[in-house]
Amino acid sequence: MQKGKLLIIDDEERLRNLLARILQLEGHEVITAATAKEGLKKLQQDTIHVVLSDVKLPDIDGITLSETIKKNYPNTEIIVLTAYGTINDGVKAIKAGAFDYITKGDDNEKIIPLVSKAMDKALLQQKVAELESKLNDKFGFDRLIGKSTAISDVIKLAQKVALTDTTVLLLGETGTGKEIFAEAIHQASNRSAKSFVAVNCSAFTKELLESELFGHKAGSFTGAVKDKKGLFEEANGGTIFLDEIGELDHDLQAKLLRVLESQQFIKIGDTKPTQVNVRILAATNRNLLNEINDGHFRSDLYYRLSVFQITLPALRERKKDIKLLAEYFMQHFALKVKKQVNTLSDEFIEKLEAYPWPGNIRELKNIVERAVILTDSNVLDESLLPYEVQQQQVKSGAPISAFDLSSVEKLHIQRVLNHTHGNRAEAAHLLNIGVATLYRKLKEYNLE
């Protein structure tokens, strides 16, 4: 039985005290009130999970009280106490929102199990409400999940640049959480009170994206029946996040460059520039230097965007965080589907940690959600994982595999270090990665 806080409302002092004593012995915290008015005051002063109320009170009848409580405290459950022969009052109370009713004197043995069921429901509803509230809040660095060196180093960089108005280019594979990082940077900046606007540049045609970003004047094209504010105007004073910036059309790249240089742009169909004050964060999973060489991306825009670059690590580079992330997603989806799922089996975790995660955090989230939906118990075990994850061989001092991605990477780093006679700076240059990234991989693969 889960423990919580109970409020007993009854004008019969003897019965009120008896119920309080019984429920206190079950481990609940119990407060009492003799009238509905007093009970409502207690509800205002404290978080009450379950209310036991007499249907006949001196000031307000229990049915009206039930309606009032459910209206103002929807996560609180109510059990109505009826006198013998007034079952109809109990039924009316349930229609008014009460959890159940119980007959005084005749149903004493039913009180404890009934309170237990009501308490479980109330506590679950409270957790769901708390989670929804958190999800509705702006996302900050304190909510980024992970303790590995790979993610900790990236968070430190992001925290430093967040305090400035510097343009940031977030790099990394698809599914590594670039939008979450962008929003965290915004939240930690002096623009946090203003809007954070995110747009996926690959989700629109060139013409539609231009209208979405910069807006248009009425009559500027067929269907433009009135003036439209663009997302840059919506983000004025705040931050705009341009995801998949590598997909941006060449003409729009030139227009974006002007915004970066002058904080001005011209709407479609307008002749006068619009002035804004916007911080630009951008992200891509493409190699923009290769895109420049291929003529697909402007070099001047690249250097404007990449004043400060942050590369988010792939999930396979932060295996220590997989369990933390999986536990978070399990709790989130268990509350969402109202299941009591609270345990990950050791085999479940081992399979997750052995998998290479081509889809990164987004893939992990989807897999855990699927497992929560499928499970019939409070445990997620390996049988709930997709076939490709179940087939992963958990390594335990096993020899290097010619097919395992991390093994191939480890072997390649060893060969390059041998070639440079242990010179790590030169090795990082040959591997085309940063020295900090190399040191992180050396630690991960125990090559230090």
Buried (B, 14 or more C-beta within 10 A) or exposed (E): EBEBBBBBBBBBEEBBBBBBEBBEEBEBBBBBBBBBBBBBEBBEEEEBBBBBBBBBBEEBBBBEBBBBBBEEBEBBBBBBBBBEEBEEBBBBBBEBBBBBBBBBEEEEEEBBEBBBBBBBBBBBBBBBEEBEEEEEEEBBBEBBBBEBBBBEBBBEBBEEBBEBEBBBBBBBBBBBBBBBBBBBBBBBBEBBEBBBBBBBBEEBEEEEBBBBBBBBBEEBEEEBEEBBEBBBBBBBEBBBBBBBBBBBBEEBBEBBBEBBEEBEBBBBBBEEEBEBEBBBBBBBBBEBEEBBEEEBBBEEBBEBBBEBBBBBBBBBBBBBBBBBBBBBBBBBBBBBEEBEBEEBBEBBBBBBBBBEBBBBBBBBBBBBBBBBEEBEEEBBBBEBBBEEBEEBEEBEEEEEEEEBEBBEBBBEBBEBBEEBEEEBEBBBBEBEBEEBBBBBBBEBBEEE
